[in-house]
Amino acid sequence: MNLDAFPRIALFDAPTPIQRLERVENALGLKGARLFVKRDDLMGLGGGGNKLRKLEYLLGAAIAEDCDTFITTGARQSNHARLSAAAAARMGLKAELMLTDTVPRDDPAYLHNGNQLLDGLFGAVVHHLPRGADSLAAAQARAELLRAEGRKVYVVGSGGSSPVGALGYASCAAEIEAQEAELGLRFSAVIVANGSHGTHAGLAAGIDDPRRVLSFTVLAELAEAERGTLALANETRALLGRPALEAEHIGIDGSQRGEAYGIPTEAMLAAVRLMARQEGLLIDPVYSGKAFAGVLAGLREGVLSGDVLFVMTGGTPGLYAYQPAFSG
């Protein structure tokens, strides 16, 4: 992969570590399987999280184009929006966030805590849009207004999941392969949450065997997630000069999505508590919480075996917006 051909800025210290979760293994009574976690939550900027991998390339492109403003979209408690605000602040760009009320909640914790608190703290201009609004169209319209004032604007959609953004996880795939060589391991599965598809698509674009990547959709219905992930993976592979993938190369599980995006499930709550109480680690309730619930189910049922790697993507500030769900 010729990743050096693309503008990139450094936003975190790489590689992020891989650690074994022996206490979780013991709690599950595993035999013949080992569970590891890649700590993509351990990125110091803006509260940490995997979106910084995408933002290294997205802001790299924006700066290469001499932009002074970065506009992106997401749900009210978007981790990507929060990290976009932090990374833009670090690089001296103005940030504007188009945030949609995707999750049907109006309690104070969700409306004002978590990522919402941090968006303002990082100095972003936040625009709130009603449920069902076309946030990308709103972002483009806002960009045109700012351009008319002489600003230079870079716009990216939800999750930073453009082909350029997904390069961040193509790079992560190479990072994982290098760590496998150092550790003397080969993971049977590399597991992630799938929201806007960019993490899975980027890994599939960069890893030696994309069938090793498994994701749990937390946003789209399964068929839509499969289509979107395959399309984005192939757009990213095209940037890298790699051959296109087929549908059989993209493995996504729809069992953990629950009622809808951002709506807690009992399995998610149990998974977050297990990780916290056995390992002292915090995973978010919207993405990693549901995906880790899928990992636990797969290990218990024997669907997952060998050495399994779970990519822990951060989003810890979101826990504070979900206080009511954990209070029972």
C-alpha positions, -999 to 999 in steps of 0.1 A, spaced: 0 0 0 13 34 -9 -2 53 20 26 78 19 11 92 -12 -17 108 8 -15 139 30 -15 130 67 -10 147 100 0 130 133 -28 131 159 -18 102 182 12 80 191 12 48 171 11 19 173 -17 15 199 -10 -15 221 -25 -50 219 -33 -65 253 -48 -99 264 -80 -99 284 -72 -129 306 -98 -120 333 -126 -119 308 -114 -152 294 -115 -167 329 -150 -152 335 -162 -169 303 -145 -202 311 -128 -202 277 -109 -232 265 -91 -231 231 -97 -194 225 -78 -163 236 -91 -128 236 -70 -97 229 -79 -60 226 -63 -33 205 -64 -2 225 -75 24 200 -91 42 230 -56 52 241 -52 83 220 -47 114 241 -63 140 219 -98 150 227 -107 122 250 -93 95 226 -109 72 201 -105 56 167 -119 85 147 -85 101 151 -71 76 126 -95 89 100 -90 125 109 -52 122 103 -60 118 66 -91 140 65 -74 170 82 -43 162 62 -63 166 30 -80 198 44 -47 214 52 -32 204 19 -61 222 3 -53 253 25 -87 250 42 -94 270 73 -127 254 83 -137 218 88 -174 208 88 -187 174 96 -220 156 105 -232 131 131 -257 122 158 -260 145 188 -235 123 208 -212 117 179 -176 106 188 -164 117 154 -178 151 158 -162 155 192 -128 144 179 -132 166 148 -136 196 170 -106 186 191 -83 178 161 -94 210 143 -85 230 174 -51 213 176 -44 222 139 -58 258 141 -89 252 120 -124 263 129 -149 234 133 -186 233 126 -208 203 135 -241 194 120 -256 172 147 -289 154 141 -313 142 169 -311 106 156 -317 89 190 -352 96 205 -341 109 239 -346 142 255 -332 136 290 -306 161 303 -277 136 303 -281 129 266 -288 165 256 -260 182 275 -234 157 289 -209 134 272 -197 145 238 -221 174 238 -203 190 267 -169 185 250 -180 198 215 -185 232 230 -154 230 252 -133 225 221 -148 256 205 -169 241 177 -199 258 163 -227 233 168 -259 232 146 -287 210 159 -309 194 132 -342 175 137 -346 138 133 -346 128 97 -328 159 84 -303 156 56 -272 167 76 -248 164 48 -269 187 26 -271 211 55 -233 209 59 -228 216 22 -252 246 23 -233 260 53 -200 255 35 -213 276 6 -223 304 29 -189 304 45 -171 302 11 -191 333 0 -175 351 30 -140 340 18 -135 309 40 -120 277 26 -141 248 38 -136 210 39 -168 189 43 -170 153 53 -200 132 62 -209 111 92 -181 92 110 -155 106 86 -162 76 65 -151 88 31 -125 68 11 -99 93 24 -110 88 60 -110 50 56 -73 52 48 -68 55 85 -79 20 91 -60 7 60 -30 20 79 -43 3 111 -45 -30 92 -8 -27 84 -1 -18 121 -20 -49 133 0 -72 109 33 -58 121 22 -64 157 11 -99 148 47 -106 136 62 -91 167 39 -112 190 42 -144 170 4 -145 165 -21 -145 137 -56 -135 147 -84 -157 135 -108 -126 136 -103 -89 139 -136 -75 153 -150 -40 152 -183 -21 155 -199 -10 123 -217 24 122 -208 45 92 -188 16 78 -154 33 77 -135 12 103 -145 -21 87 -140 -8 52 -106 6 59 -94 -27 76 -108 -47 46 -90 -23 22 -57 -28 40 -55 -63 56 -40 -93 40 -72 -113 41 -104 -92 45 -124 -122 55 -106 -120 89 -125 -88 96 -159 -92 113 -181 -63 123 -213 -59 142 -236 -33 128 -250 -8 153 -265 17 129 -278 4 96 -299 -27 90 -277 -57 80 -282 -56 42 -276 -19 41 -245 -23 62 -232 -50 39 -237 -29 8 -223 3 23 -192 -14 37 -184 -33 5 -188 -1 -16 -166 20 8 -139 -8 10 -137 -9 -28 -135 29 -31 -107 29 -6 -89 0 -23 -92 19 -56 -73 48 -40 -46 23 -29 -44 6 -63 -57 -27 -50 -82 -50 -67 -119 -49 -57 -135 -72 -32 -166 -93 -36 -195 -95 -12 -181 -128 3 -151 -108 16 -173 -87 39 -185 -103 71 -211 -84 92 -233 -96 120 -267 -80 127 -275 -97 160 -264 -69 183 -280 -38 168 -311 -40 190 -341 -18 184 -322 10 167 -290 30 167 -281 44 202 -308 24 220 -294 3 248 -297 -35 248 -294 -58 278 -264 -76 261 -246 -42 257 -251 -33 293 -238 -67 305 -208 -64 281 -198 -29 294 -202 -40 330 -181 -72 324 -153 -53 308 -153 -27 336 -155 -52 364 -131 -78 351 -105 -56 334 -111 -20 346 -116 -9 310 -144 14 297 -162 8 264 -188 30 250 -225 21 249 -233 29 213 -205 12 193 -179 -10 212 -205 -20 239 -227 -37 213 -198 -51 193 -182 -65 224 -215 -81 234 -213 -99 200 -177 -110 207 -188 -125 241 -217 -143 225 -195 -157 197 -169 -169 223 -195 -185 245 -212 -203 215 -179 -214 200 -184 -194 168 -152 -176 175 -121 -196 183 -83 -193 183 -68 -159 189 -94 -132 186 -87 -94 184 -113 -69 194 -106 -33 183 -116 -11 212 -125 21 195 -130 45 224 -160 68 228 -157 68 266 -173 103 270 -205 88 256 -209 67 288 -218 99 307 -247 106 283 -261 71 291 -261 74 329 -299 66 331 -293 32 313 -267 21 338 -285 34 369 -307 3 373 
